[in-house]
Amino acid sequence: MDKEASTVRLTHITLKEYLSSHPHIFGRPHSTIAQIRLTYLNSALVKRISPDASPSVLDTPFLKYSSIYWGVHAERELSTRAKSLALQLFQEYDRHVSIKLLLEQVDDISPP
């Protein structure tokens, strides 16, 4: 794992060969990523986090990334399951920490 380049490299050629010969393993990667992030955001653990949580909680990388980017992946591929999870998240938008993180990001990129 190369932290500076934010990449993961396969360390053994046989693993690369196996994954190349079995493309169905990662058949719908964006849909899968959206589902994983939405499942996490809908988990009881995340639902218990107050939208007014401390900055240290809000700086959790997976929470922040999931909150901001699940929609980017869903836009590219939206499975029925991801759609259902998104609707579940939207039902609690007014009291969910992910909405605060998303809105903060939008405010940061909005023109003055």
Secondary structure, DSSP 8 states (H G I E B T S, - for coil): -BTTTTB---SSHHHHHHHHH-GGGGSSHHHHHHHHHHHHHTSHHHHTS-TT--HHHHT-HHHHHHHHHHHHHHHH---HHHHHHHHHHHTTGGG-HHHHHHHHHHHHHS--
